Amino acid sequence: MSENKQNQINIELSDEVAEGIYSNLAIITHSNAEFIIDFVKMMPGSPKAKVKSRIILTPQHAKRLMNAMRENIAKFESVHGPIKETESTIPFTLGGPTAQA
């Protein structure tokens, strides 16, 4: 058996998960053992925002995700041009060390 076949993982994607979840805000918190990313959907004019999905990562996987995002954004921008960033503020706090993306 080749080394590539031994390292392959069969990943399944259900129809429900394949639909995806819309998020226009990510709230990131961390402890010494994990990073938690809450993906939130905020709608204009609505006083409430809902966490639509929560992902919990080890620090090592969080760093791999950051590097993979950096690489993919660079590839995207090389084809489509720079992504324009907009300033936004969050009208609430959830406590703990927080960053937004």
N, C-alpha and C positions, 0 to 999 in steps of 0.2 A: 504494500500500500504506500502511495506517495505521501510525503510530508504534508502537502497541501490538503489532501483528503482527511488526514488526521486532525488538522487544525480548523476544519470547516464546522460551522455551527448552523443547524437548521433553525431558522427564525420564522415563527408563525405570526401573521398579522390578521387579526379578526376583522370582519367587515365594520364592526362598531368602532374599533380603534383606528382603522384606516380612514374613517371620515374625518378624524382630527378634531381638535378643539381650538376655537379662536381665543386668542389672548392678546391684549394690547398693553399689558403691564406684567412684569416679573418682579416679585419681592424675594430677596435672597437673605437668608439668615444662616448662621452657622454656630456650631459648638466645636469642641476640640475633636470630635469624632465624626461629624457629618455636616454636610451642607444641605439645606432645605430650600428648594425653589418652588414658590407658589406662583402659578400662572393664573392671572386675574383678568376678568373681562369687565372693563369699565365702559358704561354707555353715557354719552353726553346728556346732561340734564337730569341724570338719575343720582340720587344721594347715596345709593348702595352700589357696591361692587362685589362680585362673587368670585371666590377662588374656584376655578374650574378644574384645576389639576394640581397635585402636589407631587414633586419628585424629590426623593431623598437619596443623596449620593455620599460615598466616602470622599474624603479630601482628594485622594488619588484620582477617582473618577471625575470629580469636579474639575480638576486641572486638565484632564484629558478632554473633557467636554469643552472647556475654554479654548484649548489649543485647536480642537477640531472646528469650533465656531470661527476662530480667527482665520484659519486656513480656508474655510468655505466662504467667508465674507470676502477675503482677498480674491478668490476665484470669481465670485459673483461680480465684484467691482471691476475686475479686469475685462469682463464682457460687457457689463451694463453701466459702468461709470460709478463714481462715488455715491454712496448712500448718504443722503442729507439727514443730519441729525436735527431734531427739534427739541426745544426746551420744554419740559413739562414738570409740574409739581404734583406731589401726592398730598391730598387734603387730610390724610390721617396717618397715624403711626400704629404699628402693631407691637412695639416693644422689641428689645433685643438689638443686636448689631444688624443694621439693615443697609442694603444697597439696592439700587433699582437699575433695571436694564430695559 
